[in-house]
Amino acid sequence: MTQLRILEGRAEPLGATFDGEGVNFAVFSEHARRVTLCLFSADGRSETHRLDLPERDGDVWHGYVPGLRPGQLYGLRADGPYAPAEGHRFNYHKLLLDPYAKRLTRHPVWHDALMGYTVGAPESDLSFDRRDSARFMPRCVVEDPSFAWGPDQPPRRDIAETVIYEAHVKGLTEAHPDVPHRGTFLGLASDPVLEHLQNLGITALELLPAQAFLNDRFLLEKGLVNYWGYQTLGFFAPDPRYLARGQIAEFQHMVARMHAAGIEVIMDVVYNHTGEGNELGPTLSFRGLDNRSYYRLQDNPRHYVNDTGTGNTLNVNHPMVLRMVMDSLRYWVEVMHVDGFRFDLCATLGRRVRGGFDRSASFFDAIRQDPVLTRVKLIAEPWDIGPGGYQLGGFPPPFLEWNDKYRDGIRRFWRGDARQVPELADRMAGSARQFDHSGRPATASVNFLTAHDGFTLMDLVSYSEKHNAANGEENRDGHPQNFSDNMGAEGPSDAPAILDARARRRRNLLATLLLSQGTPMLLGGDELGNSQAGNNNAYCQDNQIGWVDWSAADPAFLDFTRRLIAFRRAHPILRQKRFLHSRPRLTDGLPDLFWLRPDGAQMTPADWGNPELRVLCAELRMAAGTPEYAQREEALFLVFNNGQPLEVVLPERPAGWRWRLHLDTSRPDLAPHLVEAERLAVDGRSVLAFDLERADD
């Protein structure tokens, strides 16, 4: 065995850092008595050295090993009290992952030896297991993350220009016949994917979790896997399953290719909990390094606070845990060049020590003062299952937020529910009740109809009930309130009338999304007519249910989606940062928004209160307060009719101007044309969009 010596090293940076001569290791643990570095052979099978980190600077243990190189496999062990009743769960027999590891060799192999306690013992988690877990654990890898970026420049898209496309690394690529390295970051970087996103008009690709995550034991025992990835184990490491050649440069290559195509990369990140679960979960990293510091514990510290519904909650109120989160975010921006983050269960990150939500919590303050993170896009999922966990509109700028009220309100309007016209008006105007405060822009609302969690757009119009039997939970999982409509038959149908009704409903829904104020997000595959067979919770379906079916693409709907996105891009009125409140403009004295009846009169309180009303017309201009240099177009006129055919009076136009009809969802192939008449017949269940143009243009 080669003799190695370990020197003092430095307390920063945390993790394993190669300096050209050797590797510095630094690990945080406030309550450990000893932290040991374990080195492994190149094949990972043999533990070749155990070296105690010789120095402690505050609560950071550190040491330097000369001669080590990138590619070295390693892990950690931590010695300290095993006293669950006091919140401590140290077990030196368990090999641990470095929280700052840049790459992992594989996923854990489930075995009872991964548990710090003896499974089946009468004392449960108060017992102590002495089996070594190393053979079942992945190895951390020392990495040199430098990459030849060349002229890479982040697109830095203005949020008003952003169209988000949410997709799964494997789900988007696995079933595409022309994609090489399917199911990986290299597959995402391929020409067919890039050309599809560019032709569609997408400006930002939002990836479901791609940091290293755990396959839950209960899923593997049912022949399923953790497909979505919301069980993070490594906040700095890309998940091994998405690396075709085992190199982190594959992720960097994907980002560089996206940037060259003008597309930003946003990561869905999970800093609210880890994959270690509750007190009966495995000891893989954080629990074994310092359980009491890394996790929020109940008054009885044997048990975990569970505001996330996953068994544990990360303790971002601890300064070193918050530092880990901030270091992770900066790493993905500075080293991996990502352009933003979507924070899963972000309400959890804003909880104080006693559990209440605070928009001035340490996490938000840390991000808002950070010169690296304030230049990227930040999106909150504004809820968790803890007390007062629903916080839509409650986040500080510059955060954007997923707006589920938009999703439900628009679904209910087009399903035909009563009293939904006021809801439609509120949502398409930017959800001002939630977001028009604290200087927040209308773009703070991330509007979506569908996302990974729930029905696809095709299933939204094909199923009235969820069909999740394949998940092995007897259809009990998944949200029961989908506000969906099967249009006359549950599931696939060959009936022309049903197919036509479904196609029009999809066009109406998508047109509403892209004609609304806010930041639109599409679910990857919706533009193709992708279905999940009615499964609205495909978190464990790494198969044809969860993959996008490119072979069944609907070319007509794909073309319609492209034209909608292009129309939005061409009309600044649809993507304003200022809210529309029907206030007079200084430029011409006209209000920036008129709510109109089909007969041309303005809506009255009686109209708004009519439960049977199914139509809404809106005339929009650049918002009051918009500087003159941004007054780039005159007006738009939109009609949303979920009722019977009717006649609509077009708004009065100035001399020398005319309305041009660009969109009619009842006639999706209609070419744009000027409308000479003052009245126009509007089909039932349709959306129309006009712009005001000079007659001589």
N, C-alpha and C positions, 0 to 999 in steps of 0.2 A: 504494500500500500504506500502510495506517495505521501511523504510527510508534508504537511501544510502548516504554516504558522498564521496566526491571526493577530493583527495589530489593533491599535486603538481605534483608528478610523474616525469618522465624523458623525454627528447626530443629524446631519442633513446633507442631501435630501433623503427623505424616507424611501424605503424600498431597496432594491439592488441596483447599484450604479457603477457601470464600467467606465474607467478613466483612462484606458489605454495600457495600464500596467497591472491592473487588478480590479477587484470589485469591492465596493463599500456596501455594507448591509446596515440598515437602520430600521428599527421596529419599535412602535409605541406599545407599551404596556405599563399601566400605572400600578397594578397590584401583583405582578409576577415577582417571584424571587430569583428566577433565572430564565433566560431565553437562549435557546440553542439553535445554531445553524446546522442543518443536515444537508450534506452534499451527496449526490448520487452519480453512479456511472452513466456513461453516454446513453446506454439503453434504458436507463431508469430503473433497473431491476435491483441493483445493489446499493445499499447505503454505505458509502465509502468513508465518510468522515462525520464526526459530531464535534462542533466547535462552539463552545459557549461564547456568546458575545461578551467581550471583556469589560466594556465600559457602559456606564449609564449616565446620561446627561438629562437631569430632570426625570422624565418618564420615557425617554427614548433610549433604547439599548442599541449599541452599535459596535461594529468591528470591521476591519479591512483585511482581505485575504489577497496577498500579492500572487500574481500569476494566473488567476482565474480569467476566463474569457467569456464573451457572449456564447450562448448555447449551453452553459453550465446548468445542470438541473439541481434544484434545491427545494427545501421545505424548512419548516420551523417547528420547534417544540417549546412549550412554555411550562415552567414549574411554578406552582403556587398552591394556595389552599383550595381543596375541593370541599366547598361549604355552600351548597345550593341555598340553604336557608338564609345565608348572608349575601347571596348573589354571586358567589365565586364558583367557577366550574373548571378550574385548571386540571389537566390530566396529561402528564408528561408522556404517556404511552401513545398519544394521538399526534400524528403528523398533521401540521397545519399549513394552510396556504398563506403566503404573504399577502396582506391586503393590497399592497402596491405592486404586485407581480404584473409584468407587462405581457406575459403569455403563460398559458397553461397547456400541458401536453395533451390532456384529455378530460373526461368527466369522471367524477367519483364512481366507483363500482360499489353498489349497495351491498353492505354486509353489516351484521350487528356490531362488528368491531369498530365501526365508525362512531358508535355511540359512546359518550363519556361514562354512561351508567350501564349496568347489566340488564339487558332486555329480559323481561319476565320476572325479575327479582321482586319479592314482596315489597321492598322499599322503593321500587320504581326508580325515579331519577335521583333519589338520595343514595342509591347504591353506587359502586365504583367499579369500572371495567378496566382490567389490566392488560387486555390484548393490544398488540401493536397494530395500528391502522394503516401503516405505510403502504402495504401491498395493494390496498384498495383506493389509495388516494392518487390524484394526478400530481405531477411535479410542476413546480414553478420553473420558469426558464429565464436566465439572465439575458437581457436583450440590449442591443444598441439600436434605439429606435430611429436613428438618423435615416433620411430618405432623400433621394435626389429629386426634389420637387421641381427643379427647373423654373420655368416662368409662372408656376401656379399662382393664380390670384383668385381669392374667394369672390364670387359674383357680387356679394354685398347688395342684394336686391332690396329695394325699398319695400317695406311691408305692404304698401298700397299696391304694389305690382305683383304680390305673391299669390301663387296658386299652389297649394300643398297637395301632395299625392302620398297617402299613407300606404305602405307596403311592407311585406315580410320578405327578408332576404331570400329564403328558400321558396316561399309561396309564389313569388312573382316570377321566378326563373325555372323552377323544377320541371314544369310541363311545357316549356317553350321549345319547339323542335329545333330551332336554329341557334340556341344559346350554348356556347361551350362552358364547361365547368358549372353546370347547372347546380343550383342550391348554394352557391357561394358568393363571396364578394366579387370574385373575378367574373362570375356570371352576370352580376349587376353591372359590371363595367363593360360588358360586351356591346358591340354595335347594335344588335337588334333591340336591346333594352333602351339604350341611349336614343336611338332614332325614334322609338315609340314615344318616349317622354317628350322629346323635342317637338315632334310633329303634333303631339297633343296640346302643347303649350304649357307644360308643367314647369314651374320655376323652383320648386323645393321638393325633394324626396325625403319623406319622414319615415325612418326605418323603425319597425318594432324592435324590442330590445336585442342588441347585438353584443353587449358585454357578456362575459362568460357567466353562464347560469346553470342551475341544477335541474336534472331530471328527477321529479318527485318519485319516491319509491312506490307510492300507491298507484301511480300511473303505469310504471313499468310492470308492476304485477298484473295489471289488466291488459298488457300488450299495447299500451299507449305511451306517449312521451309529453314532456312539457314543450309544446310547439311554439307558443307565443314568447316564452322566455322571461316571464315576470318573477324570477327567483334568482336574483343576482348573487354570484359568488366572488367575482373579480371585477372591481370597478375600473380597472385600468387595462384589462385584457379582453381582446375580441374573442367571441366564443369559438372554440376549436372546430365545431362542426361547420363553420362557414369559411374555414381556411382550406383551400384546395391543396396547398403545398406546405401548410404549417408555418407560414411566414406572416408577421404582422404587416409587412410591406404590401400584402394583398389588399388590406383595408385602405392603406394610403393610396395605392394605385387606383382603387375604385373612386375615392374622393377626387383625385386629380382628374380622372376622366369625366366625372360629373361636372366639375368646375369648367373644364374645357368646353363642355356642352352648354354652359350657362346655367347649370342646375345646382342649387345648394343642397347640402346634406344635413338633415336634422335627425338627431338620435333620440329615441324614446328611452329614457333612463329611469332606473328604479333605485332611488336613494332613501326610500321610506322604510324598507325592511331588507333582510337578506334571506337566502335560501335555507338557513339553519333551523327555521321553524321555532316551535315553543320548547318548553323544558324537556320534551320527549323527542326532540329532533337531534340530528347528528352534530358532532363537534368537528368542524371542518376548517374553521379559521377564527373568526371574531370571538366566538364563544370561548374557545380555548386560549386565546391571547389575553382577553380581559373582558369577560362577560359583563361585569358591573359597569364598565365604562362605555362599551359599544352599544348596549341596549337600554331602552327605557324599561325599568322594572316596577312592579306594583309595590304597594306598601309592604306586602310580604314579598321580599325580593327573590324568592324561589320562582315566582311567576312573572310573566312578561306582560307589559302593556300591549294590547292588540288592536290598535286603532286602524290597522291595515287589513285585518281579516286573514292574515297569513300566519299568525302565531307569534310574531315579534314586531317590534318597532325600533328602528335605528335611532340612537340618541344623539341627534344633531345639536342638542344643547351643550354637549360636552365639547370643549374647544378643540381637542385633538380629533374627534370624530368629524366635527365641522371642517377642520383642516383637511381631512382625508377627502371629503366630498368636494371641497373647493379645489384641491390639488388634482383630483380626478377630472373635474370639468375643464380646468385649464390645460391639462394634458391632452384631452381630446381636441381642444381648439388649437393649441400651439404646436403640438407634435403630430396630430392626426388631421388637422385642418378642417374639422367639422364646422358647420355654420350655425348651429343652434341645438336646442334641447327641448324635448317635451317631457315634463316631469310627472311621472305616474304618481297618483294620489298626493298631489302637491300640498294639500291641506295639512297632511301629516308633518311636512317639513316646516310648517309655520306654527307648530304647537309649542307652548311654553312648558316649563318643567312640570307644572301641575296639569297640563293637558289642554288648556284653552288655546284657541286659534288667535294669532296676533299678526297682523299684516306688517308689523315692525319687528318681527322675530329675528333672531340672529342670522338665520339662513338668508332671509330677504335682504337684510342690511349688508351682509357680507357680499352678496352678489351685486347689489346696487352701487357699491363703491369700488368694485373690481374693474380695473381698466381693460382687462382681457374679456371678461364675460359681458360687460355692458355693450360690446360691439357685435354680439351675436343675438340671434332670435331666441327668446325664452317663452315657452308655452306651458301653462299650468293645467293639469287636470284638477279642477277646483273642488275636489271632495275626497273624503275617506269615510270610514264607518264609525269614527269616534264621535263623541258628543259635540254637537254643533258642527258636524263635519261637512255640511254642504255650504260652500263659500263662493258660489258663482258671483262674480263682480267684486269680490272682496280683496283681490290681490293688488299689490302696488305696481305702478309703472316701473319698468317697461314690460311687465309680463302681459302676454296674451293669454286667453283662457278658452278651453274647449267649452262650447255653449250647448249644453244638452237641451236647454229650453228652446233653442232654435230648432234642433232636431225634432223634438216632440211636437212643437207648434206647427211646423210646416207639414209634418206627416199627418197631423190631425185635420188640418185644413183640407188637404187633398183627399183624405179618406171620407170627408163629408161630415165631420162632427159639427154639431151646432156651436154657435157663438165663437167661431174661430177667425172671423175677419179682423177683429181688433188685434188678435194675437199675430196674425200674418203681418199686419201693418207694423207692429212693434218690432218683430224679428227682421223684416226686410229693411227696416230703417236703422239697423245696427244695435238693437236691444239697449236703447239709451237708459232705460230704467236700471239696468244692471251696471252699465259701463260709463255713463256720462258723468264722471266725477273725477276729482284729483288730477285733472288735466289729461285724462286717458283718451286716446283717439278711438274713433269708431272701428278701426281695424283691430282693436283689442279683442273683439268677439271672433273666435275661430268658429265659423259656421260649418256645420256638417250635417248630412242626412244619414250617413252610414259610416261605420268605423270597424276596426277589427272586432270589436266587442258588440255583437248584434247581427242583425240580418244584413246581407248584401242588398244593393238596390234592386236586383232582380228578385230576390226572395221577399223583399218588402212588398212587392206587388203580386207575389205568387203564393204566399202562405199567410193564413190568419192565425196560426198557432206555431210555436216553435217545435222542432223535431230533432231532439238532441239525444235520442236513444243510443247512438254510437259512442257517446261519452261514458256510458256505463253507469249512469246515475239515475236511471229510470225516468229520464226527462224532467228531473226536478231542478236541474241547474239552468242557468241562463235567465235573463230578465223576462218576466211574463207580460209586461206592458210594452208591446212593440208598435202599437198604433198602425198595424199593417192591414192589408186587405188582399185576399186571393183573387178578387175580380170574378168570382163565379166558380172556381174549381181549386181545390187544395193541391198545390204542387204542379208538376208539368201537365201541359194541356196541348192538344192539337186543334182545338176549336178556334177558327179564325177570329171570331168576335172577341174571345177572351185574350188571344194573343195581341190583337189590335188595341184593346183596352189597356193591357199591361204596358205595351210600348208607349202609348200616349201618357199614361200615368208617370212612367219613368222620365219622359221628356218634360212633363210639367214640373216634376220634383227637381230635376237637374236645372231647368231654366230658372226656377225660383232661387235656387242656391246661387247661381252665377249672376243673377240680377239684384242680389241683396248687398247692402252695405255690410262691411266686415271683411274678414279674411277667409276665403273659401277653402275647404279641404275635401278632396275626393278620396274614396276608398279604392285602392288599386284593384283593377278588374271590373269595376262598375261600368266603365266606359265600353267594356267588351260584352256586357250582359252576363257576367260570371255569377254562378249560383253555388251555394253550399248545401243544397238539398234541404233547406229549411233549418239548418243548424245555426242557432244564434249565439253559440258559445264554443267555437271550434278551437279552444285553447290547447287541446290535446290531439288534434287531428292533423298529423304530419303525413297526409295522404291526399287523395283526389278531392276530399271534402275541403281541405284547407288550401290547396294549391289553386292558382288561377288557371282556368281551362282556356288556353289560347286557341284550341282547335274548334271551339264552339263560339268564337267571336262573332258579334253582330256588327257587320261593317257599316250598316246604316246608322246605328246608334253611335258607333265610334266617330263617324263623320259629323254627326249632329253635335257631339260633345266638343270636338275640335272647333266647330264654328261658334259654339257658345263661348268657349274660352277666348277665342279671337275677338268676339264682339265685346266681351268684358274688357279685354286689353285695349281695345280701340276707343273706349268711352270712359274718361276719367270720372264722370259723374257717378259711375257705379262703384268706384273704389276710393272714396274720399276718407280723409282722416277726421274732418270736422263732421259733427252730427247735424242732421237735417231736422229742424224744429219749426218749419213753416215761418221763419223769421224773415223780414224784408232785407233785401240785399242793398248795400250802398250803391252798387253799380247801376241798378235800374229800378230799385224800389219794389221789385217783385219778390214774393215769398220764395224760399228755396224749395218748398214742397207743398203741393196741393193734393189732398185726398178727395177724389171725385167719385160721383155716382155715374152709371152708364149714360144718364141723360145730360151729363156735363156740369150739373150743379155740385156744389161742395157738400161733402158728407155732413150730416147733422147728428146731434146726440141720439135722436131716434133711430137713424140709420145704423149707427155704431151698436146700438142696443138690440137690433133686430136679430133674434137667434137663428132665423132662416136665411139670412143674407149669405150669399155664396160668391159674390163678385166684389172686387176692389180694383179701382183705377188710381194711378198715381202719376203726377207730373213732377219731375225732379229737375233741379238745377244745381249748379255748384253752390255749396253751402254759404250762408251769410258769414262774412268774415274772411272768405277766401281772398287772398291777394289778387290784384288784377293780372299779375303775370301767370297765375294759375287758372284764369278763366278761359279754358281752352275749348269749350263747346257750349251750346245754348241751352238745350233741354232734351229730356227723354220723357216718353209717355209709355207707361206699362199697364197692361191689363191682365188680371188674374181672375179667370172665370171658371169656377167649379160647379156652375149651375147649368141652366138650359141655354140654348142659343139666344142671342139678344143683339140689339143694335147699340153701338157705342158712339157718342158724340165726341169727336176729337177736340182737344182744347183749342181755343182761339189762337191763331198764329199771327205774328207781325206781318206787315206788308212785305212781300218779297221773300217770304219763307214758306216752306212746305214740310209736311210730315212724311218721312220715309219709313215704310214698314220693313223691318229687318227680320223679324222672327214671328212665326205663327206655329205653335206646336201641333195644331190640327193639320197643318200642311208643312211638314218638316223640310220638304225640298223646294219650298217657295223661294224664289229669287228676290232680293231686296228691290223695292220699287216705290216711287212717289205715289202718294194718295191724294188725288185731287178733290174727292168728295169730303164733305164735312161730317158725314156719318159713315159708319162701317159695320157690316154684319160680322159678328163674332160668334164662332162656333162654341158649343158647350164644352166644358172640360178642356180649356186651352189657355195658353199664355201668349200674349202679343207684346212686342217691343218695337217702339218707333223712336227715331231721333229727328230733331228739327234741323233742317238744312236750308241754306239759301237756294232759291229756285234756280239760280244760274250756276251753282256748283256742279 
